[in-house]
Amino acid sequence: MRIPFTFWGIQLSIWGSLTLLNLFARGYFSHFKFGELINSLSLFVSMMVASGVLRRFYRDRETDSLPKGIGQAVLGSVIASLAAIVIIGLVLLPNQAFLFGQQSNVALLQLLISYPNILLFLLCWSAVYLLIKRQKSLRLAYVRETQLREQLATSQMDLLLNQLNPHFMFNAINNIRALILEDADKARDSLALLSDVLRVSLQTKQDKLWPLEQEIELTKSFIKLNMLQFEQRLEVVWHISGDRLAHWNVPCLSLQLLVENAIKHGIGNSATGGVISIHVTANHSLILEVTNPGSIISSDSSTRLGLTNIQQRLHLLFNDKARFTISENKHLVSAKIVLEEAKCCAQ
């Protein structure tokens, strides 16, 4: 594997500076003898080798706790320091007479005395290296966690959308099937409306948000589709207010699903039908409210699934910037979505 140039560039700077400092310090007292130059160069080579040994030693080891990290730093530094001392000794001890003009009996002792200094330098190097490595690991873990969360949110959103489209489509097909024998013309018109609604919903399936005005148009088409079946039993009253309709984006099929539940469980369960009121208020906050006759208790599992679906989608898209509530008052059920001004506004 190719070793990054940056690592060795930093090592050259660090150990090169130490080597020059050692050379001038020792040369000042020995009048810059040739032996001191070789001594400093051997120090440079030994420290470069030691840092390489340490890097390889730390590469595949995890420092997930402070005691473990300290233990690895001490162990690695002791090993690398021994390697550095061996290199210096192999260069200087056999060549004392040539380098310094005499054979010293205490050369080995002097070499061993220098071991604590080398160990201290490498301990500091290890601390910095392991700190940088840990920060990079934490940064990489954060990036991976963020990516996994985004992928999970996307997968959850796709699953929720896939639950919506079959739910809507099967209800519409059942409506058309009921009309075929009663009125072929109405069935044909219903099929054309269904085609338009499905075309729009399928084209926007992968879009988590779309303009509020498009959601309103889709909902109106859906209502027309249901009016072919319910006729006089279904009456819908729209209340649209606010001066920021064009500024808002909403989860696709959100208002449509509220209306679908209102028709199925409010109008569908009543022999005489009733009135569905749709309130859309678009100002600095957006309120989508659908009211229908009926009871929350009478709702079946499919309704609960649809409402849970809405709650999950709102949470995935807006977190705490959106609220969904459903309440009952005097035999009227009200389902409400409230969006605060955030990323739900169109750019």
N, C-alpha and C positions, 0 to 999 in steps of 0.2 A: 504494500500500500504506500502511496506517495505521501511523504511527510510534508505538511504545509510549510511553505517558506517563512511565514510569519513567526512560527515557533522558533525556528533556528535563527531568524533575524534578531529576535529578542534575546536569545541565548548569547549570540555574538556580542550584543551590546552590553549585557550584564557582565559576562565573564571577561570580555575584552577590557571593560573598565576596571574590573578587579585586578586583572593581570597587569595593566599599566600602573595602577596604584602600587601593587606589590613590587614591580620592577623599580619604580622611582624610590620607593621607601628603602628597599634593600640596596639599590645601587648608590644611594646617597652615602651609605656607610662603607661600601666596598669599592667606591670609585668606578661603578658601572663595569664590573668585570664580565667577561664573556660567560662565565658560569652562572651569574645571576640572570642573564638573559635566558639561558636554557632552563634555569629553575622556574622562571616566570612562565615560559612557554609550556613547560610540562604541567604547571598548575592550570593554565588555560585549557590544555587538551584534556586533563583529568576532569575538570569541571564540566566541560562539554559532554564528555562521555557519561559522567555522573547524572547530568540532567536528562540525557537520553535514556539512561537506565531507569531513572525515576518515572519518566513519562510512560515508558512501557509497563513499569510496575503498577502505576495507578490507572492505566487505560481501562482495564476490564474489571476494576474493583469499584463497588458502590459504597459511598459514604453516606448512608441514610441516617446515621446518628453521630453526634459529636464525639463520644468516646471512641467509637469505631474509627472515625476520621483521624483523631489524634493518634491512635494506635498505629494506623497505617502510615501516617506521616513520620512517626518515630522509627518504625521498622524500615521503611523505605529509605529514610535519610541515613540510618546506620549502615545499610547495605551499600548505598551509593558512596558514602564517605570512605568505606573500606576499599571500594574499587578505585576511588581517586588516589588514596594513599598508596595502593599497590602500583598504580601507573607512575606516580612521582618517584616511588622507590626504585622501580625498574629502570628509570631514566637516570637518576642521580647517583645511587649507591655504587653501581659497578664502574662509574666514570668520574669518581671524585678527583683522582689525581689529574686527569685531563682537564676537567672543568675548573677546579679550584686550586690546582697546583700542589695539593697535599691530600693525604688519606686521613680522614678524621675517625677517631674511635667512638665518637658520640653522635655520628651522623644519623644512625638508626633511631637513637633516643630523640634527637631533634625532630626527626620525621614524625615520630609518634606523638610528640608534644603538639605538633601542628594539627593533629587529628581533631581535637575539640573545636578549633576554629573552622575547619572545613565542615564539620558536622553542624555547627551553628548556622553557617551560610546555607547549607542544604536544607536545614529545618525551616528556615525562613522562606526559601524557594518553594518547599513543599507546601507550606501554609498558603502562600499566594496562589500556587498552581491549583491546589484542591479547592480553594475558595472560588476561583474562576470556573473550575470544572463544575462545581455544585450550582453556581448561578446559571451556567449554560444548561445544565440538566433541568433545573427548575423552570427556566424559560421554555425549553423544549416541551416539558411536561404540560405547561400551561397552554402552549399552542396546540398540542395534541388533544388536550381536554376540551379546548374551545371548539376544535374541529369535530370532535366526537359529539359534543352537545349540538352543534349545528346540524350534523348528519342525523342525529336522533330526532331533532325537531322537524327536519325535513321529512324523515320517514313517517313520523307520527302524523304530520300534516297530510301527506299523500294518503295514508291509511284513512284518515278522517274524511277526506274528499272522496275517496273511493266508496265510503259508506254512504255519502250523500247522494251521489248520482244514481246508483241502482234504486235507492229508496224513492227518489223522485220519479224515476223512469217507470218503475213498476206500477206506481199509483196512477200515473198518466195513462199507461197502456190499459189498465183495468177500466179506467173511465171510457176510453175509446171503445173497448170491447163491449161495454154496456150500451153504447150508442149505436153500434152497427145495425142491430135488428130494429131499433126504434126509429132512427132517422139517419139514412145513409149520407145525406148532405152535411148534416152536423158532424157526423163521424169523419167525413173527409176534411171539413174545416178544422176539426180538432186535431187530425193527424198533421195538417200543415202547421198549426200552431206548435204542436209537439216537436216537429222537425226544427222549427226556428229556435225554440227554447233549448233543445238538446244541442243544436249546433253552437249556440252561444256558450252554454255551460261547458261543453267539451273543449271548446277553443280556449277557455279561460281556466281550465282545470288546474294547470300548473301555476297559475297566478294566485298568490296568496291574498292579494288585495287588488281591487279594481274600483273605478269611479263610482260614487254613490248614484249618480244619474243613470248609469248602466244597470245597477242593481234594481233601481226603481222600474226601469223599462222592462227588465226581465220579469220582475214580480207582476207587473201589469199583464204581460203576456200569459203568465201562469194563471192569473185570475181569470182571464178570458177563456182559457182552456177549461177551467173548472165550471165556469158559468154555463158552458154548453151542456154540462151534466145536471147541475143543480137548478138551473133556470131561475125561477122566481124565489126559490128558497135561499139564494145567496145574494146578499147586498153588501157592497163594499163602499166605505166612505173614506176618502183620503183627506188628510190634513197635513199639508206641506207648508212649512214656514221657515224663515231664516234667510239670511243673505249670503250664505256660504255653501250652497249646495255643490258648486263646482270645485270647492276646495277640499272636499272630503273623499277619502278612499275607505272602503269597507271590505270585510272578508266576503269573497264571492259566495253567493247563495245564502247569505245570512238572513236578510229580510225575507227572501223567498221561503226559507225553511220555517220562519215564524208564521208566515201566512199559511203555509201548507199545514202545519199543525193546527192552526186555528180553524181551517176549513174542515179538516178530517175529524177533529175531536170536538169542535164546537158546532159546526153546521151539519156535519155528517151524522152526528148522534141525535139530532133534533128533527122531528117529523115536520115541523113548521119552518125550520131554517132559522135565519137570524141575520144580524148586521155585524160585520167585521169592520172595526175602525182602525185605520193605520195612521199613526202620527209620526211625522218626520220633522224634526226640529234641528236645523243646521246653523249653529252660530259658532261660538268658541268651543263649545262641546256639541257633540252630535247625539241625539236621542232618537232611537228607533223603537216604537212601541206599537204592539198589535193587541187589540182587545177583542174578545169574542165571547158569546154566551157559552156557559158550560161550567165544568167543575174540574179542579186539578185532580181530585181523588179518582175520577172516572177515567183518567188518562191511562193508556196501556204501556207495556214495556217499550214499544217502538217509539212512543212519544218521549219517554225518559231517555232513550238512546239518542234521539235527535237533539234534545235539550242539553244533555251531557256533551254531545258533539260540539254544540255551539260554545259551551263553557270552555272546553279544552282548546278549541281553535282560538278563542279570544285570549286565553292564557298564553298560548304559544306565540301569538303575534304581538301582543301588547303588554304582557305581564300584568302590572297593577294599573295600567292606563285604561283598562276597560272593565265594565261590570255587566253582569247579566242577572236579572231577577225575574221571577215569576210569582204572581200573587193572585188571590181571588177575593172579590168583594161583591156581595149581592148577586151571586150567580154570574158574575163576569170575570173571566180570566184575562189577566194582563201580563204579557211577556215583553220585557224591556231590555234593550241594549244601550249602554251609555259609553261613549268613547270620549276620552279627553284629548285635547289637541296635542298631538305628538307626531309620530311617523305616519299616523293614519290620515294626515292631511296631504293632499296632492301637491306635488312640487311644480 
